[in-house]
């Protein structure tokens, strides 16, 4: 007889597969990429591969729903269309079978009871089917909301990645202008002496800090070597370094920047996009034309 329910134990197995995949993916990835990676490993049955009344694939929807519990438990962070595995999530993988998702559910229900001022519900060993125990409208709202966020973020990233290094450098210059800085120097193509941009708080640069910017537009993460190179270019007490890397930073590079005797700020693609969104209305027309955005409102899930 074919399985027609998904138990909490099975949800635990599926979520552990997500956590292990994230460990293999540098602890951060789009959900669709996580699902593509783990699907061949899951031995999914016909019921799990089936669809809900909303049209969503059952096992993917189940993971999206229980990712909320894991986020409230501190096992996952969900931001900008990405899921990230936290140190607590790594530790949760060491829990006995079934306990990862059970502890996540407990944390979620504690959060919910505090929010609503009610006694926390007991986590029972029952089937975890979303179409049996969770209102369909909530499932549909959550799934639509998350997929919209992920698609929007992926579209922005793809647009940025289509730009060449100097176009991305100009995007960074436009962002700094939108943030209220004066940018008297934007390095042209060719040798630049290590400094791509210079930004001041006032037109003449009489008020510190003086920001010296290096821009790296590539898939590879910036390394300790590049942090130290920027540090060596900060020769005055008023100098602040900003390293913008669309590929992110190695953990060692982030530690090096924090430990530097100079003030060095790091900006990865996440931070760039977030700041672009925050300051979009203050950007020049030239800047908005390079990375145009439009706001669309969605009905947010109540768990957000």
C-alpha positions in Angstrom: 0.0 0.0 0.0 1.4 3.4 -1.0 2.4 5.9 1.7 -0.2 8.6 2.0 1.1 10.6 5.0 4.4 12.2 5.9 5.4 11.8 9.5 7.3 14.2 11.7 10.2 11.7 11.6 10.2 12.0 7.8 10.2 15.8 8.0 13.2 15.5 10.3 15.0 13.4 7.6 14.2 15.9 4.8 15.3 18.9 6.9 18.6 17.2 7.8 19.2 16.8 4.1 18.7 20.5 3.7 21.2 21.3 6.5 23.8 18.9 5.0 23.4 20.4 1.6 23.9 23.8 3.0 27.1 22.6 4.6 28.3 21.6 1.2 27.1 24.9 -0.4 29.1 27.2 1.9 26.2 27.3 4.3 24.1 29.6 2.1 22.0 29.1 -1.0 18.7 29.7 -2.8 16.1 27.2 -1.7 15.5 26.1 -5.3 19.2 25.2 -5.6 19.1 23.3 -2.3 16.0 21.3 -3.4 17.7 20.5 -6.7 20.8 19.2 -4.9 18.9 17.0 -2.3 16.1 15.6 -4.5 18.2 12.7 -5.9 19.2 11.8 -2.3 15.8 11.6 -0.8 14.2 8.4 -2.2 10.9 10.3 -2.5 7.7 8.3 -3.0 4.8 9.2 -5.2 2.9 10.8 -2.4 5.8 13.1 -1.5 6.4 14.0 -5.2 2.7 14.8 -5.6 1.0 18.2 -5.4 -1.1 20.0 -2.8 -4.5 21.6 -3.7 -2.5 24.8 -4.2 -0.5 23.1 -7.0 2.7 23.2 -5.0 5.0 20.1 -4.8 4.3 18.4 -1.5 7.8 17.7 -0.2 9.1 21.2 -1.2 6.2 22.9 0.4 6.7 20.9 3.5 10.3 22.0 3.8 9.3 25.6 3.2 6.7 25.4 5.9 9.0 23.8 8.5 11.8 26.1 7.6 9.8 28.7 9.5 10.2 26.6 12.7 13.9 26.1 12.0 14.3 29.9 11.6 12.5 30.6 14.8 14.8 28.1 16.5 17.8 29.8 15.2 18.9 26.9 13.0 18.3 28.8 9.7 18.4 32.4 8.7 16.2 33.4 5.8 17.0 36.7 4.1 17.1 38.1 0.6 15.8 34.9 -1.0 18.5 32.8 0.6 18.6 30.2 3.4 21.7 30.2 5.6 22.8 27.5 8.1 23.7 28.9 11.5 26.1 27.4 14.1 23.0 26.3 16.0 21.8 24.5 12.9 25.1 22.7 12.6 24.7 21.6 16.2 21.1 20.5 15.6 22.4 18.0 13.1 24.0 16.1 16.1 20.6 15.6 17.8 19.0 12.1 17.8 16.7 11.2 14.9 13.4 13.1 15.1 14.7 15.7 17.6 15.9 18.3 15.1 12.4 19.1 13.9 10.8 18.5 17.3 13.1 21.1 18.9 12.4 23.5 16.1 8.7 23.1 16.5 8.9 23.7 20.2 10.9 26.9 19.6 8.3 28.0 17.1 5.4 27.3 19.4 7.2 29.2 22.2 7.6 32.2 20.0 4.0 31.9 18.8 2.6 31.7 22.4 4.6 34.7 23.5 3.4 36.7 20.5 -0.2 35.7 21.0 -0.2 35.6 24.8 -1.4 32.0 24.9 -0.1 28.7 26.4 2.3 26.9 24.1 0.8 23.8 22.3 2.2 20.4 22.8 4.2 18.9 20.0 2.6 15.5 19.3 4.0 12.6 17.4 1.5 12.8 14.6 1.6 13.0 10.8 3.1 16.3 9.6 1.1 16.6 6.4 0.6 20.3 5.5 -2.6 19.7 3.6 -4.1 17.9 6.7 -2.9 20.0 9.6 -2.2 23.4 8.2 -4.7 25.7 6.6 -4.3 25.8 2.8 -4.5 29.5 2.6 -1.5 29.8 4.9 0.5 27.4 2.9 -0.3 29.2 -0.4 0.5 32.6 1.1 3.9 31.4 2.5 4.9 29.6 -0.7 3.9 32.4 -3.0 5.6 35.0 -0.8 8.9 33.1 -0.6 9.0 32.3 -4.3 8.3 35.9 -5.2 11.2 37.1 -2.9 13.5 34.5 -4.4 12.6 35.3 -8.0 13.0 39.0 -7.4 16.3 38.6 -5.8 17.6 36.2 -8.5 16.5 38.7 -11.2 18.5 41.5 -9.5 21.6 39.4 -9.1 21.5 38.2 -12.7 21.2 41.8 -13.9 24.2 42.9 -11.8 26.2 39.9 -12.9 25.6 40.8 -16.6 27.6 44.0 -15.9 31.3 44.0 -16.5 33.8 45.1 -13.8 33.8 48.7 -14.7 30.1 48.9 -15.0 29.8 47.4 -11.5 32.4 49.9 -10.3 30.1 52.7 -11.6 27.1 51.1 -9.8 29.1 51.3 -6.6 29.9 55.0 -7.3 26.2 55.7 -7.9 25.3 54.0 -4.7 27.8 56.1 -2.7 26.4 59.3 -4.3 22.9 58.2 -3.4 24.1 57.7 0.2 25.1 61.3 0.2 28.8 61.0 -0.5 30.8 63.0 -3.1 32.8 60.8 -5.5 35.5 62.9 -7.0 37.5 60.0 -8.4 36.3 57.0 -10.4 39.1 55.0 -11.9 39.1 54.6 -15.7 39.9 51.2 -17.3 43.5 50.3 -16.9 46.0 50.5 -14.0 44.5 52.3 -11.0 47.1 52.1 -8.3 44.8 49.9 -6.3 42.1 52.5 -5.7 38.9 52.3 -7.8 36.9 55.0 -6.1 37.4 57.9 -3.6 34.5 59.2 -1.7 34.2 62.3 0.6 31.5 63.6 3.0 31.9 67.1 1.5 32.8 68.3 -2.0 36.4 69.2 -1.1 37.2 66.3 1.2 37.9 68.5 4.2 35.7 66.4 6.6 36.9 62.9 7.5 36.5 60.1 6.7 38.1 59.8 3.3 36.9 56.6 1.8 39.1 54.6 -0.5 37.3 51.9 -2.3 38.3 48.8 -4.1 35.7 47.0 -6.2 35.9 43.3 -7.1 33.3 41.9 -9.5 33.7 38.2 -9.9 32.5 34.8 -8.6 35.6 34.2 -6.4 35.5 35.5 -2.8 37.9 38.2 -1.7 40.8 36.9 0.4 43.0 38.0 3.3 45.6 39.2 0.7 43.2 41.7 -0.7 42.2 43.0 2.7 45.9 43.6 3.5 46.5 45.3 0.1 43.7 47.7 0.9 45.0 48.2 4.4 48.4 49.2 2.9 46.7 52.0 0.9 45.2 53.6 4.0 48.0 56.0 4.8 46.3 58.8 6.7 44.3 58.6 10.0 41.3 60.0 8.1 41.3 57.1 5.6 38.7 54.5 5.7 38.8 51.4 3.4 35.8 49.9 1.7 36.2 46.6 -0.2 33.2 45.7 -2.4 33.2 42.1 -3.5 30.2 40.7 -5.5 31.6 37.2 -4.8 31.7 37.8 -1.1 34.5 37.2 1.3 36.3 34.2 2.8 35.8 33.8 6.6 39.5 34.6 7.0 39.2 37.8 5.1 36.2 38.9 7.2 38.2 38.2 10.4 41.2 40.1 9.0 39.1 43.2 8.3 37.7 43.1 11.8 41.1 42.8 13.3 42.7 45.5 11.2 44.1 48.6 13.0 42.5 50.5 10.2 38.8 50.9 9.6 37.9 48.6 6.8 34.3 48.0 5.7 33.2 45.0 3.6 30.3 45.1 1.2 29.2 41.9 -0.4 26.4 41.6 -3.0 23.8 41.2 -0.3 24.8 44.4 1.4 25.1 46.2 -1.9 21.6 45.2 -3.0 20.1 46.1 0.4 21.8 49.6 0.4 20.7 50.1 -3.2 17.1 49.4 -2.2 17.3 51.6 0.9 18.7 54.6 -1.0 17.0 54.0 -4.3 14.9 57.2 -4.2 18.0 59.3 -3.6 19.9 57.9 -6.5 20.5 60.0 -9.6 18.5 59.1 -12.7 21.8 57.7 -14.3 22.1 55.4 -11.3 18.5 54.1 -11.4 18.8 53.5 -15.1 21.7 51.1 -14.5 19.8 49.0 -12.0 16.1 49.9 -12.1 13.8 48.6 -9.4 10.1 48.5 -8.8 8.2 47.9 -5.5 5.4 45.3 -5.4 3.4 44.6 -2.3 2.5 41.1 -1.2 0.4 39.8 1.6 3.1 38.6 4.0 2.8 35.3 5.8 1.7 35.8 9.4 4.9 34.0 10.5 7.0 36.8 9.2 
